[in-house]
Amino acid sequence: WIIWPKLQRFLPNNPDIKVELIRENGLSDIVTERFDGGVRMGEQVAKDMISTRIGPDFRFAVVGAPSYFDGKEIPEHPQDLVRHNCINERLPTYGGFWAWEFEDNGKEIKIRVEGQLAFNNSYQGVEGALEGLGLAYIPEDVALPYIAEGRLRRVLEAFSPYWDGYHLYYASRR
């Protein structure tokens, strides 16, 4: 969702350039893997790389279908998620499931959630949430259209920190 708008403007004006995109959830070593570049959140870019920001700071949203919340208490604090069916995301680099990250009065909170479903990308989590199968932790930009349509309901927004935006990066010696 970060790359496409930029490619739509870039490629027509640069017909001699070929782009091959590979999506991986792990933090690949672009030098070892022989990639020309990569895209990561700014805080994940190694210090010996050259990078340029390609997206604004962003947040994640905890969302569920209105039907999911029928008969359930609405989480009011991130700790309340332990009593909910949450849709996990597996990230190999993080050693398994990704801990959901929040802030409370400047203090970082990481919650390891439990649930019946786990996927390896946010888009599958969206589908599970839309079907009422649990709460998902997805990029805010992905969630907002579904929230506006009333298909998803957001909770815990006050605890959602901003993350350093995405950066295009490449090795300093090529």
C-alpha positions as CSV (number, residue, x, y, z in Angstrom):
1,W,0.0,0.0,0.0
2,I,3.1,2.3,0.2
3,I,4.8,1.3,-3.0
4,W,2.0,1.2,-5.5
5,P,1.1,4.9,-5.7
6,K,4.7,5.8,-6.2
7,L,5.2,3.1,-8.9
8,Q,2.1,4.4,-10.7
9,R,3.8,7.7,-11.1
10,F,7.4,6.5,-11.6
11,L,7.2,3.7,-14.1
12,P,5.4,5.5,-17.0
13,N,8.1,8.2,-16.9
14,N,11.0,5.7,-16.7
15,P,10.2,3.0,-19.4
16,D,13.7,1.5,-19.3
17,I,13.6,0.6,-15.6
18,K,12.4,-2.8,-14.6
19,V,11.0,-3.4,-11.1
20,E,10.7,-6.8,-9.4
21,L,9.0,-6.7,-6.0
22,I,9.2,-9.5,-3.5
23,R,7.1,-9.2,-0.3
24,E,8.6,-10.9,2.8
25,N,7.5,-10.5,6.4
26,G,11.0,-11.1,7.7
27,L,13.9,-8.6,7.7
28,S,15.9,-9.8,4.8
29,D,19.6,-8.9,4.3
30,I,19.4,-7.2,1.0
31,V,23.1,-7.4,0.4
32,T,23.2,-11.2,1.0
33,E,20.0,-11.7,-1.0
34,R,21.4,-9.6,-3.8
35,F,18.5,-7.1,-3.8
36,D,19.1,-3.6,-5.0
37,G,17.0,-2.1,-2.2
38,G,14.3,-2.7,0.3
39,V,11.5,-1.0,2.1
40,R,11.2,-1.0,5.9
41,M,9.9,1.1,8.7
42,G,12.6,3.8,9.5
43,E,13.5,2.3,12.9
44,Q,14.3,-1.1,11.2
45,V,16.8,0.3,8.6
46,A,20.4,-0.7,9.5
47,K,22.7,2.3,10.3
48,D,25.1,1.3,7.4
49,M,22.3,1.7,4.8
50,I,21.3,4.8,2.8
51,S,17.6,5.5,3.1
52,T,14.9,8.0,2.1
53,R,11.5,8.3,3.6
54,I,8.7,7.2,1.2
55,G,5.7,7.4,3.6
56,P,4.4,9.3,6.6
57,D,4.4,8.2,10.1
58,F,1.5,5.8,10.7
59,R,-0.3,3.9,13.4
60,F,-1.9,0.4,13.7
61,A,-5.5,0.0,14.6
62,V,-7.3,-2.7,16.6
63,V,-10.5,-3.6,14.8
64,G,-13.3,-6.1,14.8
65,A,-16.5,-6.5,12.9
66,P,-19.6,-5.1,14.7
67,S,-20.9,-8.8,14.9
68,Y,-17.7,-9.8,16.9
69,F,-18.6,-7.3,19.7
70,D,-22.1,-8.7,20.1
71,G,-22.4,-9.8,23.8
72,K,-18.7,-9.0,24.5
73,E,-17.1,-6.3,26.6
74,I,-15.4,-3.7,24.6
75,P,-11.7,-3.5,25.4
76,E,-10.9,-0.3,27.2
77,H,-7.2,-1.0,27.9
78,P,-4.7,-3.1,25.9
79,Q,-4.5,-5.6,28.8
80,D,-8.2,-6.3,28.1
81,L,-7.2,-8.0,24.9
82,V,-6.2,-11.2,26.8
83,R,-10.0,-11.8,27.1
84,H,-10.6,-11.6,23.4
85,N,-10.1,-13.8,20.4
86,C,-7.4,-12.0,18.5
87,I,-6.0,-12.7,15.1
88,N,-2.3,-13.1,15.3
89,E,0.3,-12.2,12.6
90,R,3.4,-14.4,12.3
91,L,6.6,-12.6,11.6
92,P,9.7,-14.9,11.3
93,T,12.1,-12.1,12.2
94,Y,10.4,-11.6,15.5
95,G,10.6,-15.3,16.5
96,G,6.9,-16.1,16.0
97,F,3.8,-14.0,16.6
98,W,4.1,-10.3,16.6
99,A,3.4,-8.6,20.0
100,W,0.8,-5.9,19.6
101,E,2.4,-2.6,20.6
102,F,0.7,0.3,22.5
103,E,1.5,3.3,24.6
104,D,-0.1,4.4,27.9
105,N,1.1,7.8,29.2
106,G,4.4,7.5,27.3
107,K,5.0,3.9,28.5
108,E,5.4,1.2,25.9
109,I,3.1,-1.8,26.3
110,K,3.5,-5.0,24.3
111,I,0.7,-7.6,24.4
112,R,1.1,-11.2,23.2
113,V,-2.5,-11.9,22.2
114,E,-4.2,-15.3,21.7
115,G,-6.7,-16.4,19.2
116,Q,-7.9,-19.1,16.9
117,L,-6.4,-17.5,13.7
118,A,-2.9,-16.6,12.7
119,F,-1.7,-15.4,9.3
120,N,1.5,-14.1,7.8
121,N,0.2,-10.7,6.6
122,S,-2.2,-8.0,7.6
123,Y,-4.5,-8.4,4.6
124,Q,-5.6,-11.9,5.7
125,G,-6.1,-10.5,9.2
126,V,-8.5,-7.9,7.7
127,E,-10.5,-10.7,6.1
128,G,-10.8,-12.6,9.4
129,A,-11.9,-9.4,11.2
130,L,-14.5,-8.6,8.5
131,E,-15.9,-12.1,9.0
132,G,-16.3,-11.5,12.8
133,L,-13.7,-14.1,13.7
134,G,-11.7,-11.9,16.0
135,L,-9.9,-8.6,16.6
136,A,-7.1,-7.7,14.2
137,Y,-4.1,-5.4,14.6
138,I,-3.6,-3.8,11.2
139,P,-2.2,-0.6,9.6
140,E,-4.6,2.3,10.2
141,D,-4.6,3.2,6.5
142,V,-5.9,-0.3,5.7
143,A,-8.5,-0.2,8.4
144,L,-10.0,3.3,7.8
145,P,-12.1,2.6,4.7
146,Y,-13.7,-0.4,6.4
147,I,-14.3,1.7,9.6
148,A,-15.9,4.5,7.5
149,E,-18.2,1.9,5.8
150,G,-19.2,0.5,9.2
151,R,-17.8,-2.9,8.4
152,L,-15.1,-2.6,11.2
153,R,-15.2,-1.0,14.6
154,R,-12.0,0.4,16.0
155,V,-11.1,0.1,19.7
156,L,-8.1,1.3,21.8
157,E,-7.3,4.2,19.5
158,A,-6.0,6.3,22.4
159,F,-3.3,3.7,23.0
160,S,-2.0,3.5,19.4
161,P,1.4,5.0,19.0
162,Y,2.8,6.5,15.8
163,W,5.5,4.5,14.0
164,D,8.3,5.9,12.0
165,G,7.2,5.9,8.3
166,Y,8.4,3.6,5.6
167,H,11.8,4.1,4.0
168,L,13.4,2.9,0.8
169,Y,16.9,1.8,1.6
170,Y,20.0,0.4,-0.2
171,A,23.5,-0.6,0.7
172,S,26.0,2.3,1.0
173,R,28.6,0.3,-1.1
174,R,27.4,-1.1,-4.4
